[in-house]
Amino acid sequence: MRKIFLLFVWSLISLFFSAQDTLTIMTYNLLQYGVSYGGCDATNNDINNKDTYLRQIVGFLHPDILSVNEISVNVSYHDRLLNNVMNADGRTYYARGAFFNYSNSSDITLNVYYNTQKLGLKKQVALATDYRDIILSTFYLKTPQLSQGDTIFLTTISMHLKAGRYSSAATARENMVNVLMNYLNAQNKPGNYLALGDFNLYTSSEGAFQKLTNHPNTNIRFYDPVNKIGDWSNNSLFAAYHTQSTHSSDNGCAASGGLDDRFDFILTSLSVLSGTQKVKYISGSYETVAQDGNHFNKSLLDPPAPPNVPTNVLNALYNNSDHLPVLLKVVAGDNVSVEEISPLPFNAWVDYLEKALYFSTEREGKFTFSFYSVVGQLIGQYTTSFSAGVHKIDLPVFNSGAFILLSIQDEAGQKLVRKIFVN
């Protein structure tokens, strides 16, 4: 039995806060920015109007990293987005990543924009595929320790997978993901990774999603932080996560049919979920912007109005693109976590702010959770079954100041132990 200990004092949270920073990461399909294609032209997708809409969206959401797709392969439009949108309305601190188009098989490509007050860009790698490049951008957090070489890294992996419901399109999506996973597998380095973009997926059973989330190399496996696995397309059970289409009718450019597909994603590596490498997903921060779950197969502008965005931003989201942005937040800093990734096929970590246990497993199964006092007295136990993925468990209420030993055991007898200090 291997013991992995976690010690955290609640009263030190306020001291740690000053050494941490919160980052907002967002992905957004801009819908043919700077491109006349597929019925999109100056009459229904005017670039000047799009800049106005995007300024309102960026001004409301303030992303620290914005990964965009469907931007022209003409590099001048990458600069235009930086100068007319990101660095506008008093903002002067954004920079963009390099321009890549190794695949050279499409009129649209990707790029990434970032807040230089918080982040620097260490390096980028672009992987050519049969359709569009996959771009890996590694950022470093600007911390007081930077001069000492003590940096914290976060890598975004921007993708725009092949569109289409037909089987050959699904195969193309899987082949694109294979390029990425073969590259990551060759590197074989666990890290703070976020795979994000327009994946054009219809169901979690697709090969592309399975290659991302069930890869045999656990160092490079990705997780859906909201754990919404299933058949997303035209399924009201996932209405709160559908990202396309904001339009119910055809305007010649935007897709019609209303909000009924989950095409846009941000997936995380395990280290981002657990905080083992100083970057940690903030539970509950994953958001499909302006999606309230009440617009299944409806236009974004159909009543009721989503309560979480102002009217001008709602209109901007509708008019700019047929996709909604997706974002999440992470906390980054030297004191984010002292946990370790378990070599076992399951793992657990504690979110002290939520007073909750997060449990991840690579396979479905039955697990027994046992809580012991420091002297070995069993004070609580339950057994339950979980599907593969990440699950949240509310912690039992313990006396203040108590040390709690948590033991998790699967049906095969493999055991993981965590030590928790409650104050």
C-alpha positions in Angstrom: 0.0 0.0 0.0 1.4 3.3 -1.1 0.6 6.4 1.0 0.5 9.8 -0.6 0.1 12.6 1.9 -1.6 15.9 1.5 -1.2 18.6 4.2 -3.0 21.9 3.8 -3.9 24.5 6.5 -7.1 26.5 5.8 -5.8 29.5 7.6 -2.9 29.9 5.1 -5.2 30.3 2.0 -5.1 34.1 2.3 -1.3 34.0 2.4 -1.2 31.8 -0.6 -3.6 33.9 -2.6 -1.1 36.7 -3.1 1.3 34.2 -4.8 -1.4 33.0 -7.3 -3.0 34.4 -10.3 -6.3 33.5 -12.0 -6.2 33.0 -15.8 -9.2 32.9 -18.1 -8.7 30.7 -21.2 -11.2 30.9 -24.0 -11.7 29.3 -27.4 -13.9 30.9 -30.1 -14.8 30.1 -33.7 -14.9 33.5 -35.3 -16.9 32.4 -38.4 -14.8 33.2 -41.5 -13.0 36.3 -40.1 -11.5 38.0 -43.2 -12.8 35.3 -45.5 -15.5 35.2 -48.1 -16.5 31.5 -48.3 -19.6 29.3 -48.0 -22.0 32.1 -48.5 -20.3 34.5 -46.0 -19.5 37.8 -47.6 -19.5 41.6 -46.9 -23.3 41.7 -46.8 -23.8 39.1 -44.0 -20.4 38.9 -42.4 -18.8 42.3 -42.7 -15.4 42.5 -41.2 -15.9 46.0 -39.7 -19.1 44.9 -37.9 -17.3 41.8 -36.7 -14.6 43.9 -35.1 -17.2 45.9 -33.3 -18.9 42.7 -32.0 -15.6 41.2 -31.0 -14.5 44.3 -29.0 -17.7 44.0 -27.0 -17.2 40.3 -26.4 -13.5 40.6 -25.4 -14.3 43.7 -23.2 -16.9 41.7 -21.3 -15.0 38.4 -20.9 -11.4 39.6 -20.6 -9.7 36.4 -21.7 -6.0 36.0 -20.7 -5.6 33.4 -23.5 -7.9 33.5 -26.5 -7.6 30.7 -29.1 -9.4 31.5 -32.3 -10.2 29.5 -35.4 -11.8 30.4 -38.7 -9.4 33.3 -39.3 -8.0 34.0 -42.7 -4.7 32.6 -43.9 -3.9 36.2 -44.9 -1.6 37.2 -42.0 -2.8 40.8 -42.2 -6.1 39.7 -40.6 -4.2 38.2 -37.6 -2.7 41.6 -37.1 -6.0 43.3 -37.6 -7.6 41.2 -34.9 -4.8 42.1 -32.5 -4.9 45.8 -33.3 -8.6 46.4 -33.9 -10.1 44.1 -31.3 -7.7 42.8 -28.6 -5.7 46.1 -28.2 -8.7 48.4 -28.3 -11.0 50.3 -25.9 -8.0 51.1 -23.6 -6.4 47.6 -23.8 -2.7 47.7 -24.9 -1.4 44.5 -23.3 -2.3 41.7 -25.8 0.1 40.0 -28.2 -0.5 37.2 -30.6 1.2 33.9 -31.5 3.1 33.2 -34.7 1.3 32.7 -38.0 1.3 29.1 -39.2 -0.2 27.4 -42.2 2.0 24.3 -42.9 -1.1 22.2 -43.9 -1.9 24.8 -46.6 -5.2 23.1 -47.5 -7.7 25.6 -46.3 -8.6 29.3 -46.5 -8.8 29.5 -42.7 -6.4 28.8 -39.9 -5.9 29.4 -36.2 -4.1 31.7 -33.8 -3.7 32.5 -30.2 -3.8 35.9 -28.4 -2.6 36.4 -24.8 -2.3 38.9 -22.0 1.3 40.0 -21.7 0.8 41.4 -18.2 0.4 37.8 -16.9 2.0 35.6 -19.5 4.9 35.2 -21.8 5.1 32.9 -24.9 7.9 30.5 -24.5 7.6 28.4 -27.7 5.1 27.2 -30.3 4.9 24.0 -32.4 2.7 23.6 -35.4 1.7 20.2 -36.6 0.6 19.8 -40.2 -2.5 17.6 -40.9 -4.5 16.9 -44.0 -6.7 19.9 -43.2 -5.5 22.5 -40.8 -2.5 22.9 -38.5 -2.7 21.9 -34.8 -0.8 24.6 -32.8 0.8 24.0 -29.4 1.6 27.2 -27.6 3.5 27.0 -24.3 3.1 30.0 -22.0 5.0 30.9 -18.9 3.4 32.7 -15.9 5.1 36.0 -15.1 5.9 35.5 -11.4 8.2 37.3 -8.9 10.5 34.2 -9.1 10.9 34.6 -12.9 14.4 36.0 -12.6 15.4 33.0 -10.7 14.3 30.7 -13.5 11.4 29.3 -11.4 8.6 29.4 -14.0 5.2 27.8 -14.4 4.1 26.6 -17.8 0.8 26.1 -19.5 0.4 24.7 -23.0 -2.7 25.3 -25.1 -3.3 23.0 -28.1 -5.5 24.8 -30.6 -7.4 22.6 -33.0 -10.1 22.9 -35.7 -11.1 19.4 -36.7 -12.7 18.5 -40.0 -16.4 19.3 -40.2 -19.2 16.9 -41.3 -21.4 14.2 -39.9 -20.5 11.6 -42.5 -18.2 8.8 -41.7 -15.2 10.0 -43.8 -15.3 13.3 -41.8 -15.2 11.4 -38.5 -12.2 9.4 -39.8 -10.5 12.7 -40.9 -11.1 14.1 -37.4 -9.5 11.0 -35.8 -6.5 11.2 -38.2 -6.0 14.8 -37.2 -6.0 13.9 -33.5 -3.6 11.0 -34.2 -1.1 13.5 -35.5 -1.3 15.3 -32.1 -1.3 12.3 -29.9 1.6 10.7 -31.8 3.6 13.9 -31.2 2.7 14.0 -27.5 3.4 10.3 -27.1 6.9 10.8 -28.5 7.5 13.6 -26.0 5.9 11.6 -23.2 5.9 14.4 -20.7 3.1 15.0 -18.3 2.2 18.7 -18.1 -0.3 21.5 -17.9 -2.1 20.9 -21.2 -5.4 22.3 -22.5 -6.8 20.9 -25.8 -9.3 23.4 -27.1 -11.1 24.5 -30.2 -13.9 23.5 -32.6 -13.7 19.7 -32.6 -16.9 19.3 -34.8 -17.7 16.2 -32.7 -21.2 14.7 -32.5 -20.7 12.0 -29.9 -18.1 11.0 -27.3 -17.8 7.6 -29.0 -16.1 9.1 -32.0 -12.5 8.0 -32.6 -11.1 11.5 -32.2 -12.6 12.0 -28.8 -11.6 8.5 -27.7 -8.0 9.1 -28.8 -7.9 12.2 -26.7 -9.6 10.9 -23.5 -8.7 7.2 -23.5 -5.1 7.2 -24.9 -3.1 4.3 -23.4 -0.4 6.7 -22.3 -1.8 8.3 -19.2 0.8 11.1 -19.3 -1.0 12.6 -22.3 -4.6 11.7 -21.7 -7.2 14.5 -21.6 -10.4 14.9 -19.5 -13.6 16.8 -20.0 -13.6 19.0 -16.8 -17.5 19.0 -16.7 -17.6 15.2 -17.5 -20.5 15.6 -19.9 -20.0 12.4 -21.9 -22.5 11.0 -24.4 -24.3 11.8 -27.7 -24.3 15.5 -27.7 -25.9 16.2 -31.0 -29.6 17.2 -30.9 -29.8 16.0 -27.3 -31.5 18.2 -24.8 -29.6 16.6 -22.0 -26.6 18.6 -23.1 -28.4 21.8 -23.8 -26.3 23.8 -21.4 -23.1 22.8 -23.3 -24.3 23.3 -26.9 -22.2 25.8 -28.8 -23.8 25.8 -32.3 -25.8 27.3 -33.9 -26.7 30.7 -32.5 -29.1 31.1 -35.4 -32.3 29.2 -36.0 -32.8 30.5 -39.6 -30.5 30.8 -42.6 -28.9 34.1 -43.3 -26.7 32.7 -46.0 -23.6 32.5 -43.8 -24.3 31.3 -40.3 -25.5 27.7 -39.9 -29.2 27.4 -39.0 -31.1 25.0 -36.8 -30.6 26.6 -33.4 -28.4 25.5 -30.5 -28.1 21.7 -30.6 -24.5 20.7 -31.1 -21.5 20.7 -28.7 -18.7 21.4 -31.2 -16.4 23.5 -29.1 -14.4 22.1 -26.2 -11.7 22.8 -23.7 -10.2 19.5 -22.4 -7.6 19.4 -19.6 -4.7 17.1 -18.7 -4.9 15.4 -15.3 -2.2 17.8 -13.8 -4.5 20.8 -14.6 -7.4 19.0 -12.8 -5.3 18.1 -9.8 -2.9 21.1 -9.7 0.2 18.9 -9.5 2.2 21.3 -11.7 1.1 24.6 -10.2 -1.8 25.2 -12.5 -5.2 24.1 -11.4 -8.7 24.2 -13.0 -11.1 26.2 -10.9 -14.1 23.8 -10.4 -17.3 25.2 -11.8 -15.6 27.7 -14.1 -16.1 25.9 -17.4 -18.7 27.9 -19.3 -20.4 28.0 -22.7 -20.8 31.7 -22.8 -24.5 32.9 -22.8 -25.7 29.4 -22.8 -28.4 29.0 -20.1 -29.7 25.6 -21.3 -33.1 27.1 -22.3 -32.3 27.6 -26.0 -32.3 24.0 -27.2 -33.0 24.1 -31.0 -33.6 27.9 -30.6 -31.9 31.0 -31.7 -29.7 32.7 -29.1 -32.0 35.7 -29.2 -35.2 33.8 -28.6 -36.7 34.4 -25.2 -36.0 34.0 -22.4 -32.8 36.1 -22.5 -29.9 34.4 -20.8 -29.4 36.1 -17.4 -25.6 36.1 -17.4 -24.7 38.4 -20.3 -25.7 42.0 -21.0 -27.9 42.7 -24.1 -25.2 44.3 -26.2 -22.9 41.3 -25.7 -25.7 38.9 -26.4 -26.4 40.6 -29.7 -22.7 40.7 -30.5 -22.4 36.9 -29.9 -25.4 36.3 -32.2 -24.2 38.6 -35.0 -20.6 37.7 -35.0 -20.6 33.9 -35.2 -22.8 30.8 -35.3 -20.7 29.4 -32.5 -20.6 30.4 -28.8 -17.2 30.8 -27.0 -16.2 28.3 -24.4 -14.0 29.3 -21.4 -12.6 28.0 -18.2 -10.5 29.5 -15.4 -7.4 28.2 -13.8 -5.4 29.3 -10.7 -1.7 29.4 -11.2 1.1 29.9 -8.7 3.7 28.2 -6.5 1.3 27.3 -3.8 -1.6 25.9 -5.9 -1.1 22.3 -4.8 1.3 19.8 -3.2 -0.5 16.8 -4.6 1.0 14.0 -6.6 -0.4 12.1 -9.6 -1.0 8.5 -8.6 0.4 5.7 -10.7 -2.7 3.8 -10.0 -5.6 3.8 -12.5 -7.5 6.2 -10.3 -6.6 9.4 -8.5 -8.1 11.8 -6.0 -7.5 15.4 -5.0 -9.1 17.8 -2.5 -10.6 21.2 -3.3 -10.5 22.9 0.0 -12.4 25.9 -1.1 -15.3 23.7 -2.1 -14.8 21.2 0.7 -15.1 18.5 -1.9 -13.1 15.5 -3.1 -12.5 15.1 -6.8 -12.0 11.5 -8.0 -10.9 10.3 -11.4 -10.8 6.8 -12.8 -9.7 5.5 -16.1 -12.4 2.8 -16.1 -15.8 2.2 -14.6 -15.9 0.2 -11.4 -16.9 -0.1 -7.8 -14.8 1.9 -5.3 -14.8 1.9 -1.5 -14.1 5.2 0.3 -13.0 4.9 3.9 -12.3 7.8 6.3 -10.2 7.2 9.4 -9.1 9.3 12.3 -5.4 9.9 13.0 -5.5 7.0 15.5 -7.0 4.6 13.0 -10.7 4.7 14.0 -13.1 4.3 11.1 -15.4 7.3 11.1 -17.1 6.9 7.7 -17.3 4.5 4.8 -19.2 4.0 1.6 -19.0 2.0 -1.6 -20.2 3.3 -4.9 -19.8 2.7 -8.6 -18.3 5.3 -11.1 -18.0 5.5 -14.8 -14.7 6.5 -16.3 -14.0 10.2 -15.9 -13.8 12.8 -13.2 -16.4 12.9 -10.4 -17.0 15.3 -7.5 -17.8 14.0 -4.0 -18.8 16.3 -1.1 -16.6 15.6 1.9 -18.2 14.5 5.1 -18.2 17.1 7.9 -15.3 16.6 10.3 -14.3 18.3 13.5 -12.1 21.3 13.1 -8.5 20.6 13.5 -8.8 16.8 12.8 -6.4 14.8 10.6 -8.4 12.5 8.3 -6.9 9.5 6.5 -8.8 8.7 3.3 -8.4 5.3 1.8 -9.8 4.5 -1.7 -9.8 0.9 -2.8 -11.0 -0.7 -6.1 -12.4 -4.1 -6.6 -8.9 -5.4 -7.5 -7.6 -4.3 -4.1 -5.5 -1.5 -5.4 -5.5 1.3 -2.8 -4.8 5.0 -2.7 -4.3 6.9 0.6 -4.6 10.6 1.2 -4.1 12.5 4.4 -6.2 15.6 4.9 -5.9 18.3 7.6 -9.2 20.0 8.4 -9.1 23.3 10.1 
